[in-house]
Amino acid sequence: MNVRISPSWNALLSSEFEKPYFQALTAFVKKEYSEHTCYPKGKEIFAAFDKCPVEDLKVVLLGQDPYHGEGQANGLSFSVRDGIAHPPSLVNIFKEIEEDLKLPYPESGNLSRWAEQGVLLLNATLTVRANTAGSHQGQGWETFTDAVIKCISDNCQHIVFLLWGSFAKKKIALIDTQKHCVLSSGHPSPLSANRGYWFGNKHFSKTNAYLTSVGKQAIDWK
């Protein structure tokens, strides 16, 4: 795996790339991509970082795994490529935005437009084997992305962390809640949302209210 990451992130994370766990992870990912179909494309593994430089960072939205269906994953958590049907969790995200901000339901599920405004769409695991959910968990990605979250907490100011679901909520241990805003709720997946743990959390309006309160520009969530 050739680590190609934007210079601003490389300055913060370069020491991680030299650690033994990351060297082992690199070997694993290279082998997987050479022997199996994996997602996202190799050049998009670090897309979340490339589309959201550190100096622009305002929000961290944590997902768990990339989508494992053909043509879906584009390196951004919860996001799909233009023209791809919206997965159920993304549908519920857009429904909450509709209700919270009175914005129309979008045609495209490509969330690059959020990333380019300072939303780090970070999956805990950055790669996956096709049609095999969770297949690249436990290989070192979680160690790396935990280090990313801790690094952001330590080096940035007034970041909004959106933690959805029990997996994401555990990451609060890595975040200095005195200097950042943490918003947590149930996961937008149908299993959680249909039980009343997602809809009505108003995280999008709350995020913008916090950002404007600290002198940052709000996110256009449409």
Backbone torsions as a table, in degrees:
resi	resn	phi	psi	omega
1	MET	NA	118.9	177.3
2	ASN	-87.1	112.5	-177.5
3	VAL	-77.5	102.0	176.0
4	ARG	-113.1	106.7	-173.8
5	ILE	-135.7	151.3	-174.6
6	SER	-59.2	146.9	-174.7
7	PRO	-55.6	-37.7	-177.4
8	SER	-64.7	-37.8	177.3
9	TRP	-75.3	-36.8	-179.1
10	ASN	-60.0	-35.9	179.4
11	ALA	-62.4	-33.8	-179.0
12	LEU	-86.1	-31.8	-168.0
13	LEU	-110.5	-1.0	-173.4
14	SER	-57.2	-33.6	-179.1
15	SER	-65.9	-29.7	178.4
16	GLU	-65.0	-36.1	-176.4
17	PHE	-66.7	-17.5	-178.1
18	GLU	-93.6	-8.1	-175.3
19	LYS	-76.6	151.1	-177.9
20	PRO	-55.7	-39.9	-178.1
21	TYR	-62.6	-36.1	-178.6
22	PHE	-74.6	-33.2	174.9
23	GLN	-63.1	-42.1	177.2
24	ALA	-66.4	-39.8	177.0
25	LEU	-61.4	-43.1	178.6
26	THR	-58.7	-45.2	179.4
27	ALA	-63.3	-41.4	178.9
28	PHE	-62.5	-48.2	-177.2
29	VAL	-64.4	-42.1	178.4
30	LYS	-59.4	-43.7	-179.6
31	LYS	-65.2	-44.0	179.8
32	GLU	-61.3	-45.5	-178.1
33	TYR	-69.8	-26.7	179.1
34	SER	-80.2	-26.6	-174.3
35	GLU	-106.0	-17.9	-174.8
36	HIS	-139.9	163.1	168.6
37	THR	-77.9	126.3	-178.6
38	CYS	-132.0	158.3	-179.7
39	TYR	-130.1	152.2	-5.8
40	PRO	-75.5	-175.6	174.9
41	LYS	-57.3	150.1	-176.6
42	GLY	-52.2	-40.3	-177.7
43	LYS	-72.9	-9.9	-178.8
44	GLU	-106.8	4.7	-177.6
45	ILE	-57.7	-38.8	-179.0
46	PHE	-106.5	27.3	-177.6
47	ALA	-59.8	-35.2	-179.6
48	ALA	-57.5	-38.6	-179.8
49	PHE	-76.9	-40.2	-176.5
50	ASP	-65.9	-33.8	-177.6
51	LYS	-87.6	-8.1	-177.9
52	CYS	-138.1	83.8	178.9
53	PRO	-60.6	153.7	-178.0
54	VAL	-54.4	-41.5	-175.3
55	GLU	-66.6	-17.8	179.1
56	ASP	-99.7	-5.0	-170.9
57	LEU	-63.8	130.2	176.2
58	LYS	-127.9	-34.6	-172.0
59	VAL	-136.4	140.2	171.3
60	VAL	-115.4	119.7	178.6
61	LEU	-113.6	110.5	-171.4
62	LEU	-95.9	125.8	170.9
63	GLY	-109.1	-175.3	-176.9
64	GLN	-108.3	-59.0	-177.6
65	ASP	-131.4	154.2	169.3
66	PRO	-65.6	155.7	171.4
67	TYR	-62.4	143.5	-175.3
68	HIS	-108.9	7.2	176.5
69	GLY	-87.8	156.4	-176.4
70	GLU	-59.7	129.7	173.7
71	GLY	76.5	3.0	-176.2
72	GLN	-84.9	-60.4	-169.6
73	ALA	-66.6	137.8	175.1
74	ASN	-130.5	18.6	175.8
75	GLY	89.6	1.3	-179.8
76	LEU	-118.6	132.8	-177.8
77	SER	-60.6	137.4	178.8
78	PHE	68.5	-5.3	-173.5
79	SER	-93.8	148.9	171.8
80	VAL	-127.7	168.2	179.1
81	ARG	-71.1	157.6	173.8
82	ASP	-55.2	137.7	176.6
83	GLY	85.9	-5.8	179.1
84	ILE	-91.3	138.0	178.2
85	ALA	-57.3	141.9	-177.5
86	HIS	-74.7	123.7	175.3
87	PRO	-63.4	159.4	-174.5
88	PRO	-54.9	-41.3	-179.8
89	SER	-64.3	-40.0	179.3
90	LEU	-67.6	-37.5	175.2
91	VAL	-56.3	-45.1	-178.6
92	ASN	-70.6	-32.2	173.2
93	ILE	-61.1	-47.7	-179.5
94	PHE	-66.0	-35.0	177.3
95	LYS	-64.6	-38.9	178.4
96	GLU	-67.4	-38.3	176.6
97	ILE	-63.8	-41.6	176.6
98	GLU	-54.3	-48.1	-176.1
99	GLU	-74.7	-41.2	-175.3
100	ASP	-71.2	-45.4	-172.4
101	LEU	-112.8	0.0	180.0
102	LYS	57.5	39.9	176.7
103	LEU	-101.2	149.5	179.9
104	PRO	-69.4	149.1	177.0
105	TYR	-63.1	127.7	-174.8
106	PRO	-77.7	153.7	178.0
107	GLU	-76.5	-41.1	-176.0
108	SER	-99.0	140.2	174.1
109	GLY	-94.9	11.4	177.4
110	ASN	-80.2	115.0	-174.5
111	LEU	-94.3	18.0	176.7
112	SER	-55.9	-31.7	-179.2
113	ARG	-63.7	-28.9	174.8
114	TRP	-76.4	-45.7	-178.1
115	ALA	-57.1	-39.8	-177.4
116	GLU	-71.2	-9.7	175.6
117	GLN	-100.9	1.1	177.4
118	GLY	111.0	19.0	176.8
119	VAL	-101.0	114.0	177.5
120	LEU	-82.8	108.0	-177.0
121	LEU	-92.2	83.0	-167.0
122	LEU	-103.2	119.3	168.9
123	ASN	-84.8	144.2	177.5
124	ALA	-65.1	-34.4	174.8
125	THR	-116.7	127.2	-169.6
126	LEU	-93.4	-6.7	-179.9
127	THR	-139.6	163.8	179.3
128	VAL	-158.5	149.1	174.1
129	ARG	-80.1	142.9	-178.1
130	ALA	-53.8	132.7	173.9
131	ASN	62.4	20.6	-178.5
132	THR	-136.8	86.9	-176.9
133	ALA	-58.7	137.5	176.2
134	GLY	73.4	10.5	-172.4
135	SER	-69.8	-18.8	179.7
136	HIS	-110.4	15.0	174.4
137	GLN	-74.0	153.8	175.5
138	GLY	72.9	17.2	-179.0
139	GLN	-109.7	-2.2	178.9
140	GLY	127.2	-17.1	-179.9
141	TRP	-60.5	-40.0	-178.0
142	GLU	-64.7	-35.7	176.1
143	THR	-62.7	-42.4	179.9
144	PHE	-66.2	-48.6	-176.1
145	THR	-71.6	-28.6	170.9
146	ASP	-62.6	-40.7	177.8
147	ALA	-63.8	-36.4	177.4
148	VAL	-62.7	-47.6	-179.2
149	ILE	-60.9	-45.7	179.1
150	LYS	-62.8	-40.0	179.8
151	CYS	-63.5	-43.0	178.0
152	ILE	-63.1	-45.7	180.0
153	SER	-59.0	-41.9	-176.0
154	ASP	-75.8	-33.4	-168.6
155	ASN	-107.8	-11.0	-178.0
156	CYS	-114.5	169.1	-179.3
157	GLN	-125.7	140.4	170.5
158	HIS	54.9	53.6	176.1
159	ILE	-97.9	141.9	173.5
160	VAL	-93.3	124.2	175.6
161	PHE	-105.9	120.9	178.0
162	LEU	-100.8	110.6	-175.5
163	LEU	-114.1	106.8	-174.9
164	TRP	-113.2	118.7	179.0
165	GLY	93.4	162.5	-173.8
166	SER	-61.9	-36.6	180.0
167	PHE	-62.4	-49.5	-177.7
168	ALA	-67.7	-36.8	-176.9
169	LYS	-60.4	-28.8	179.8
170	LYS	-64.5	-20.8	-177.3
171	LYS	-72.9	-7.7	179.5
172	ILE	-60.8	-24.4	178.8
173	ALA	-63.8	-19.3	-178.6
174	LEU	-94.0	-3.5	-169.3
175	ILE	-114.0	134.7	173.8
176	ASP	-80.7	101.4	-175.1
177	THR	-75.2	-6.3	176.6
178	GLN	-80.6	-23.3	-177.3
179	LYS	-114.9	-5.7	-179.3
180	HIS	-130.8	165.2	177.4
181	CYS	-104.0	124.1	177.7
182	VAL	-112.6	123.6	175.7
183	LEU	-117.0	122.2	-178.6
184	SER	-126.0	151.1	178.1
185	SER	-161.9	-177.0	170.9
186	GLY	-65.0	168.8	-179.7
187	HIS	-79.6	148.8	178.7
188	PRO	-74.7	0.8	176.9
189	SER	-61.4	150.5	-178.7
190	PRO	-54.2	-37.4	-179.1
191	LEU	-57.3	-43.7	-179.8
192	SER	-82.1	-45.6	-175.7
193	ALA	-62.2	-39.0	-178.1
194	ASN	-72.8	-11.3	175.8
195	ARG	-96.0	2.7	176.4
196	GLY	90.8	15.2	-176.8
197	TYR	-97.5	0.7	-176.4
198	TRP	-122.7	-58.6	-173.3
199	PHE	-62.8	138.2	179.5
200	GLY	91.0	5.6	179.8
201	ASN	-73.3	-19.9	176.7
202	LYS	54.2	35.0	-177.7
203	HIS	-66.3	-26.1	-176.1
204	PHE	-76.4	-42.8	175.3
205	SER	-70.5	-36.4	178.6
206	LYS	-65.5	-40.2	176.4
207	THR	-58.6	-48.3	-178.2
208	ASN	-66.1	-36.3	178.2
209	ALA	-62.8	-42.4	178.5
210	TYR	-66.0	-46.4	-178.1
211	LEU	-58.5	-45.6	-179.6
212	THR	-67.3	-29.9	-179.8
213	SER	-68.7	-23.4	178.9
214	VAL	-106.1	15.1	173.9
215	GLY	82.8	18.2	178.1
216	LYS	-104.2	155.6	178.8
217	GLN	-74.9	137.7	179.0
218	ALA	-66.0	158.7	176.5
219	ILE	-86.4	135.1	170.8
220	ASP	-86.8	105.2	-172.4
221	TRP	-85.4	0.2	-177.0
222	LYS	-70.9	NA	NA
